[in-house]
Amino acid sequence: MPPPRGFLNETLPGQPAPSWMEATLQPPPERSRLTGEISVDVGIVGAGYAGLSAALTLAERGVSVAVLEAHRVGWGASGRNGGHLDSLPRREIAFFERTMGVEDARAIVHAARDAAKLVRRRIREHAIDCDLTDGAVEVHHRRRFDAEAEDAVATLAERYGIGGLEFLPPARLTDWVRAEGLFGGVLHRESGS
């Protein structure tokens, strides 16, 4: 599907950056500006994923909370991530093991997986109509990434007990992605969009 008309227009001051979400989003409800004072247990600045998640977690625990946003919900990077739900950190496991050791690497990997599980749980509990699709394929534009990715899949399974990953050599990648100039990749069954 081609991007909606006007998708690549330049950003105007005070307007959101062009994104697929912006071009296809139902207009969000207008919110009034805070003009007076309010009293809450916790004030959160920024209505991106982190701010909203923190606010929801606190509210579920009975804490009074207010979220302050200069523009609107999802204005910044949270509104432009393309809807990716990654179940692993973006850097390869070898980087974390090398820079901080196996135990801290394990904590980072499991925190990323827990975050993806939290998003899925909230989608279910709050009946969020977001067209959740399971699975994602990480593709390589350089052959040199294939060996590192194949090692990472094996390490994550053997040392960390993480399944749901499959290294896809170039011949298998075409089962999932139809594009020129790609090499291997990794199927992430626990990720999504």
N, C-alpha and C positions, 0 to 999 in steps of 0.2 A: 504494500500500500504506500503510495507516495505521501510525503509530509503534507499536512493541510496547507491551503493557500495562506501566504503571509508568514509561514513558519520561520523563514530566514530573515525577516525584517530586523533592522538594527534596533537595539534597545533604546528606548527614550528615557530621559531622566524620570525617576519615580515610577517606571513601568517594569514589570518582571522581564527577565531575560527570555528570549525565545526558546521554547522547549516543546517537546511533543505533549507534555502534560498541559502546558498553558494553552496550546492550540486545540486540545480536545476536551478540556475540563469544563464541567458544568460550572457556571459562575458561583463562587462561594458566597454564602450570606454576608451581607455587610455587617461589620462590627463597629460599635461606637468607640470613639477615642476615650481614654481615661482622662477625665478632666478634673476630678477631685481626688480624694484620698480613699483608699480601701485598706482594710486590715485583714491580713491572712497570716497563716503560720509560715508559708514559704512563697516567695516570689521567684518566678523563673523568667529569665530574659531570653527570648528566642523561641519561636514556635516551629522549629524544625523537628526532625525525628527525635533527637536526644531530649529537647525541651518538653515536647508533648509526651514522650514516654515517661519521663521523670514525673510530670504532672499527673498522668494517669495512675502511675504506681502509688504516688503519695495520696491521691484522692481515694483510691481503692482501700487505703489503710486508714481513712478517716481524717486525713490532714487537710486543712483548708489551704488552697493553693490558687494562685493567679498566674497566668502566663501573659507576659508582655511582649509584643512584637511590633517593631517599627512599621512593618508593611502589612503582611497578612500571612496566614499559615502556609508553610511550604515555599516561602518567597525565595530563599537562597538555594543552596546545594540540595537540600532535601526535596525540593520541587523539580530538580533537574537530574536525578540519578537514573532516570529511565526505568524505575520500578524494579531494580535488581535486588534480589534477596540472597545474599551470599552466606553460605554456611561455614566458610573458612576465611581466615584473614587473607588480604590481597597478596602479601609477600609469601614466598615459598618457606616451608618449614625449616629448610636448611639455614636460611638467614636468621631465624629466631634462635635456633639451636646454637649457631656460631656466635651470635652477639650476646645472648643472655643465658644459655644453658637449656638443658632438656626440660627441667621442671618448670621454669618460667615459660618456655615455649608451649608446654602442655597446658598451662593456665590460659595462655592467649588463644590457643586453638579451641579449647573448651568454652571459653567466653564467647567466641564468635559463633559456635554452634548453639550455645544457650540463647544468644541474641536472636538467631534465626527462629528457634523454637518459640521464643516469646512473641515474635511478630506473628507467627502462624497461630498461636494460641489466641492472641488478641483479635485476629481476623475472624476466628471461629466465635469467640465469646461475644464480640460486638457486632456480628453479622455484617462485616465490612464488605461491601460489594466492590471488589477490586480485581475480579477476574484472575485470581491466583492460579498460576501455572507452575507445576512442579518440574524441576530439572533445569539445568543450564549446561552449556558447553563452553569451556574456555578454549579458544583457538590460538594457535601459534603462527605468527607471521615470519618466524625465523626457525630453521631446522634445529639450531643449537638449543632451543628451549625444550625439545622433545625428551632428551635424555634426563634432564633435570626434573621434568614433570613426571616421567615414568618412575624415577627414584622417589620423588615426593609421594606419589600414590602408594608405593610399597612401604615407605617409612610410616606414613599415616596409618596404614592398616596394621603393620607389625608392631610398631612402637607405641602407637596411640590408640589402637583399637577402633579406628574410624573406617567404616565401610562406606558404601554408597558412591565411591569414586572409581572411575575406570579410565585408564590411559587409552586414548584412541590414536593408533598410528595413522598416517595419512590416508591409507586405503580405507580405513573404517570411519575416518572423520567425514567423508563424503556421504555416509549414511545419515548424518545429522545436519551438516552444513553444506549448502551448495554455493560455493564461491571459489574464485580463482586465487592462486597465490598463497594458499594456506598450507601448513604442514600438519603436524599432529595436534592433539588437544586432549582435554580431560573432561569427561562427563561427570558432572556433580549432580547426583540424584537428589540430594537434600537441599540444594539451592533452588531458586525459582525466580519468577518475575510476576 
